[in-house]
Amino acid sequence: MSETTDNPNIGQPELAEPLSRAIGERYLTYALSTIMHRALPDARDGLKPVHRRILYAMRELRLASSGRFRKSSKISGDVMGNYHPHGDQAIYDAMARLAQDFNVRYPLVDGQGNFGNIDGDNPAASRYTEARLTAVAESMMEGLAENAVDFRDNYDGTLTEPVVLPATFPNLLANGSSGIAVGMATNIPPHNIAELCDACLHLIKTPDARDDTLLNYIPGPDFPTGGVIVESRDAIAEAYRTGRGSIRLRAKWEVEDLGRGTWQIVVTEIPYQVQKSKLIERIADLIQTKKIPILADIRDESADDIRMVLEPKSRSVDPELLMGMLFRNSDLETRFSLNMNVLIDGVTPRVCSLKEVLRAFLDFRREVLVRRSRHRMARIDNRLEVLAGLITAFLNLDRVIDIIRYDDDPKAALMYEDWSRSHQSTIPRAMNEAGYRSPLAGVDVSSLTLISDADAVALGVLAESDDGSRTVPHSFAGRENGLSDVQAEAILNMRLRSLRRLEEDALVKEQEALMEERAGLEDLLENEGVQWTRISEQLRETKKAFGRDHDWGARRTVFAEAAEVEEVPLEAMIEREPITVVCSKMGWIRAMKGHIDLNSELKFKDGDEGRFVLHAQTTDKIVVFGSNGRFYTLPASNLPGGRGMGEPVRLMVDLPNEAEIVTLFVHVPGRKLIVASSAGDGFLVPEDEILAQTRSGKQVLNVKEGVRALLCKPASGDHVACVGENRKVLVFPLEELPEMTRGKGVRLQKFKDGGLSDLTTFTLAEGLSWKDPAGRTRTETELSDWQGKRASSGRMAPRGFPRDNRFT
C-alpha cells in the first residue's frame, strides 16, 4: 500500500542559488528597510516613520493641544495596532522622547506625568502617564485633510497613513535627529525656528545664496539645554557646507561671591545629551582621586532648573583655571558630531549641506501649497455648483415647491425642468456663461473657460473617453437649462427655515466671495512668484507663532570664544605641606600630617609591622620598586590620610600578588639609581626615567624566572662595594657600570654559590663604612685587598663585618 502525502512540493524541482547571493539579497533588503523605514529622517518633515505614525494616531484620537489628555498606553496601543506593528515599549519610548524638553527643542507631545528627567531617569510606565499634541505638532499636520500629501495603506491594508506630514517649518533642523542605519548614520543638532524661518525667507528671495551667507541667519545650533558654543565661525561654516563636522559645547557657569573673599562656581546649563547624575559622579570621582586637587567639593542643588555648585580648595584658586581643568577632564565640555545624512524625497539617503536641507523643505512646501490650492479649488467649484442651484431655486421658489409637493420623482423633475425663463438676470453673468447649469448628456463642454478640463474631470463634471473627448456624464444629464444631480440633491436637502429673503442674499454674497477666492487660487497656481510669496507669508506666521515671543522661542545656546587655559603641572596646583609616609610590611600605606619622629611608635594592623617611614611633601612623588623589576609612582597628595591604617598599595597600583615591595622612596629629580637583581646583575638608571604614568608601572630591570629584583639605591661617590651570600666583598669603580633605561644589566660580582646580598656606593678616599654587631659605625679606608674589576669574585669580608651581609 503506497503512502500518500499532502506536501505540494513533492515531485517539484528544487530551486537552488549560491549562498552568497541569497545572503546578499536578503541583507540588502534588510539594509534598505532600516535606512528608509527606521533610522534616517525624511528631509521634508524631519521625522522617522515611528514619530510620524505617533503624531498621526494622536490626531486621529483628537488629542488637540487645547483638548484633553489620554493614557499613553492607549496611544501606543493604537499606534502599534493601526500603523506600527512593533513593540509597544519601543513606541512609548519614542513618544516619551518627543515630550522631553531637554531632548527635543520644540516638543511635539505634551506629556502629563513622569516622562523622565535630565538626570537620566526613565519615564514611568505608559499606564501612569498621559499625553496630547502640542501646538507645534498640530502645525506639522496642518493640511492633512486638504490632500496636501499622499496617503498609503498601512501594514495590513485596513487603513491609510500619510507618507509624509505637511510640516509648516523645517522640523528636521528645528528638533534635530539621530539614528544608526546599516553602513550609515545621522546626527543633526536642534536649531531655532525663528532663525530657520529667516534663512528660508532669504533663500526664497535669493535662491543662489551662498552657504556662508546663511550663517548670518543661522549662526549655529540652539540646544534645548542651552550651553555655550565655543567653536569658531569658520568651523561651523565648514560643517554646514559639507554636512559633516563637530561643534564644541560647554556648560554655562558663573562665579558666585559668598563674601569675605570666598566664592563658589555655579553651573546653570550643561551640554546637550549629558546626564546630570553621571556628570556629577564623574566630577566627584575626579575629586576622590585628586586629579583636580584645587577642587574641594561638588553639590547638586538643582530643582526645576540646573544648579551645580563647585567649591574650590582655597580662595586663591583661579576660577578660569579650575573650569579649564574640568572642561578637559569631564563632560562639562563635549563635542557634538554633525552628520546631516537624510532621505531626500523619502527615498534617497544623502549627506546634505544646510542649504540643501532648507531647499528640500522649501520645494516640499511649494508642492504642499499647490496640492492644497487645487483641493480648495475643487471644493469651491463644488460649492459654486450647489450655490447656483440654490439661487435658481430661490428665483423659482413657487415652481420648486410645486415640483416637490406634487411630482412623483421631484429630483428628476428638477433636473429636466427648463429654468431659462426664470429671473436669471440676478445670477452673476459669469456663472451662466461658465455652464454651471447641466447640459444634456453627451454634449461637448470643452468650450467652458471658467475651469480647466482637467479640473472638471477631477470634479466629475466631465467624463473623458478613450479617444480623448470629454463629455458630461449621465449623472449630470438633464435638459439644457436644467439642474445637475448635485444641485437637485442640494435643493431637496434644503431646510424650510432657509426659505428667507436674507438667505438668498447670503448665498449671493457667498457666491461672489468664492468666485473672488477662486480667481486668486488660479493666479497662485499659474504664477510661481505668487506661490513663493504665499510661502513667505506662511513662514512669517510660523515665526510669529513660535518665534522669540513664544515660551520656547528665545535662543538658549549662546556663543563665546574658548579661552585657552595654560597647562599647569599637577604639583603647581597642590598646596605644599609636610607629611610622613608610612608603609607597613604587608603593604598598607598612609600619609600622616607633618614631619613626625621617624623612630616614634606607630600603630599597625594585627600581625603587621612598620617597614618604611620617611618624610615628604604633598607635592612629592613616591616611588615603589617591586621585586618584579617594575617601578610604580604614587602622588603623595593622593595617599590616604593617617587617621586610619591606610590602604593597600596593591589597590593603588597593579603590583602582582607574587611580587613584593623592595623599596619605597621620595623621587629626587636628576638623581641616578643603581638597581640589581638577586643573580648579581645590575646597572645605573636615571631617576627621571623610572617614573610611571599608569597604574601598571614601568618595567626597568628585567628578571627571569627564579630571579628577583633585589635592591635599588641612589648612586653617589666613585666606587661600588658588593657582598655576596658567600660573604665575599668586591670593590670596583662606579664608571664600570653602564647607564641604561631598561635591561638585565651586567654582571656585578662572580659567585660560585648563592647570589648577591647587598651593595653600596661610596667615595674611595673617604673609605667604606658599615655597622658592626655592636651597632657602632666602622670605616675601612684601606681597601686594596678587596679592589678588583667588575665581575670578579672578591675576597672574604673584613673582620667585624655584619653577619647579615648588609652594609647598612
Secondary structure, DSSP 4 states (H G I P E B T S, - for coil): -------TTTTSPPP---HHHHHHHHHHHHHHHHIIIIISPBTTT---HHHHHHHHHHHHTT--TTS--EEHHHHHHHHHHHT--S-HHHHHHHHHHHH-TTT-SS-SEEEES----TT-PPPPPGGG-EEEE-HHHHHHTTTGGGT-S-EEE-TTSSSEEESS---SS-HHHHH-EEEE-SS-EEEE----HHHHHHHHHHHHH-TT--HHHHTTT--S---TT--EE-S-HHHHHHHHHHSEEEEEEE-EEEEEEEETTEEEEEEEE--TT--HHHHHHHHHHHHHTTSSTTEEEEEE--SSS--EEEEESSTTS-HHHHHHHHHHHSTTEEEEEEE-EEEETTTEEEE--HHHHHHHHHHHHHHHHHHHHHHHHHHHHHHHHHHHHHHHHHHTHHHHHHHHHH-SSHHHHHHHS--TTS-GGGS-HHHHHHT-SB--TT-B-TT--SS-HHHHHHHTSSEE-TTS-EE--GGG---TTB--HHHHHHHHT--GGG-SHHHHHHHHHHHHHHHHHHHHHHHHHH-HHHHHHHHHHHHHHHHHHHSTTSTTTS---EE---PPPPP--HHHHSPP-EEEEEEETT-EEEEEES---TTS-----TT--EEEEEEEETT-EEEEEETTSEEEEEEGGGSPBSSS--EEGGGTS---TT--EEEEEE--TT-EEEEEETTSEEEEEEGGGS--SSTT-EE-B---TT--EEEEEE--SSEEEEEETT-EEEEEEGGGSPB-SSB--EE-S--SSS-EEEEEEE-GGG-EEEE-TTS-EEEE---TTTB--TT---EEPPTT--TT----
